[in-house]
Each structure stands twice: as structure tokens, then as C-alpha cells.
């Protein structure tokens, strides 16, 4: 992914609300399944890591990205943005 493409995705993610939160339960199978469905439907999603989470935002983003074959676009504070191209769209 080029820098221009990544910048465009960051700009698009600015106005998105966080659709899921990671809390004290961390990242489990059900969470991965729900996030996979969200990425398939939207391609670009913003997520938030709560203070009670055992994982920092960067680690959570990288864990989800590797499990879902997605790319981490941005991590700012406790929020992060994931992207995965949907070939059907």
C-alpha cells in the first residue's frame, strides 16, 4: 500500500465512529468473528481499546490484523483503524 493510499484511508477514517471496543475480555474467537464480518461489510473500521483491556492499542491492532489478514492503517491513543479490501465490492 502506498503512502497516498494510506493517507486517504486515514482521512476517511477520521469521521468514522468506533464500531467495536476491546475490554477486559481481550480478543477471543467470537470477537475475531464479529470483526471479520464488520471488515467484510465495511472494509475500513475504527476500533477502541478500553482502559480495562489487558492489551495496549498497538498490540491489539496487530493481533487482529494478523488474524484477519487486514492492515493496520493508524493507531492513535486507544483507537486504531483496520482495512481489508473486499473483492466483492
Secondary structure, 3 states (H helix, E strand, C coil): CCHHHHHHHHHHHHCCCEEEEECCCCCCHHHHHHHHHHHHHHCEEEEEECCCCCCCHHHHHHHHHHHHCCEEEEEECCEEEEECCCCCC
